[in-house]
């Protein structure tokens, strides 16, 4: 479609994937907006990670100072929370930071990342959207844990019977 001053606007990218065009070059007129969005995404990741780290540290300090650390049930709950916080930060990091890094490397013309765009936009970023509700939901995590324990017991029984 015709754009500003007769230029063609490829705002939704150069491929068949209809998502926002994160992979811009120095010649793209929407580079300022795109780089701002990427910077905001990175800042949000940092704020979320720091917030979860504070939760992690406060939980440990609170358990230590209140003597709750000696209570086995409370210690298990705190460990579960710490694992959940670690998983949330790790999955956010593994999905977003490589994407942001690739976008900036593409912009600085260090790599040509256009062929990778469908992989990021169709597979990697949606994985993060799917994983987060699972990590936040105790019922789902407990169900997955029970499933893995059942599989593990079954495989041990199979190996023991051979």
N, C-alpha and C positions, 0 to 999 in steps of 0.2 A: 504494500500500500504506500502511496506517496506520503512523505513525511515533511519535516521542516525544511524549508528552502529547496524543495524538490528531491531531497535525499530519500532513499528507501528506508523504511523503519522495519527493522527485524527485532523488535522488542522481545518477542517470545522465542528467540533463538534462531539458529540456522539449520536445525534438524527437525525431524518429525515429532520430536518430543515437545509438547505444548506446555512449557513451564517458563518461568522468568529466565531471562538470559543473564546468567551469572558470568559466563565466559566472555569477557569483553577484551578488546585490545585498545591501544592508545588512540586509535583512529575512530573508535565508536563514540558517537555523540552522547550516548547515555552512560558513559563510563563513570561520571561523577556520581550518578544515582546508584549504579550497581556497586561501586566501591564503597559507598556509604552504607548500603544494605549489608555488604559483607563485613564491614567494620562493626556495625551494630550487632550482627550475629556473633562476632568474636567477643565483643564486650559483654553481651548477654551470657555467652558461655563462661567467661571469666567470673561474672557476678554470681551465676548459679553455682559454679564450682567452689568459689570462696564461701558462699552461704552454706553449702553442704559441708564444707570443711569445718566451718564454725560450729555447725550442729554436731558434727562428729566429735570435735574437741570439747564442747560444752557437755555432751553426754558422758564422755569419759571422766571429765573433771567432777561432774555432779555425782556420778557413781562412786568415785573414789572418796570424795569428801563426806558423803552421807553414809558410807559404810555399806551401801547397796551391793558393792562389788562382791561381798561375802555371800550374798543371797544368790543361790544358784539359778533360780528362775529369772530374776532380774538381770543377772549377768548374761543369760542366754538371750533375753530380749534385747539387751544393749548390743550384743554381738550381731544379732540379726539385723538391727538397725544400721550398724556400721557396715555390714556386708552390703545391705541395700543401697546405702549412700555411696559406697565404693563402686558398685555396679552401675548406678545411675551416672556418676561422673565418668566412668570408663566408657560406657556406651555412647554418651554424648561426645566425648573426646574422639572416639574411634570413628564416629559418623561425620562430625562437623569439621574438626580441625584438618583432616586430610583434604576435604572438599574446599575449605577456605584457602588452604595452602596452594592447591592446584589452581584455583581461580586467580590468585595473586601471581603465581608463576606463569600462567597463561597471559595475564595482563602485561607482565614485564617481558614477555616474549622469550622466556627461558625454555618453555615447553609448548608444544601444540596439543592442547587438551580437548579439542572439539570432539574427537572420536570417543572420549571417555564420558562425555556429558550424559548420554542416555544411561550409562551404568550408574552414575551418581544419582541422577534424578529419578530413575525407575527402581533401582535396587537399594543403594546405600542409605540415602536420606529417608525413604519410607520405612526402612528397617528400624531406624531410631524412633519413628512415630509409633511403630507396632510394639517395640520393646518397652518404652516408657510406661504405658498403662499396665503391662505385665509386672514390671518391677514395683510399681506403686501399690498393686493389689495383693494383699497377703493371701487371699484365698487361692489365687492363681499360682503364686509362688509355692504355697504348700501343696497344691495339687501336682505341680510339676515335680516337686521334691519327692512326693509319694510315688509318682510314676517311675522316677529314676531309681528309687530304692527298691521298688517291685522288680524292675528290670535287672538290677544288680543282684538281688536275691535269686531270681530265676536263672541268671547266667551262672551264678555260683553253684546252684543245684545241678545245672546241666553239666558243668565241668566236674563236679563231684561224682556224678553218676557215670562218667565215661570210663 
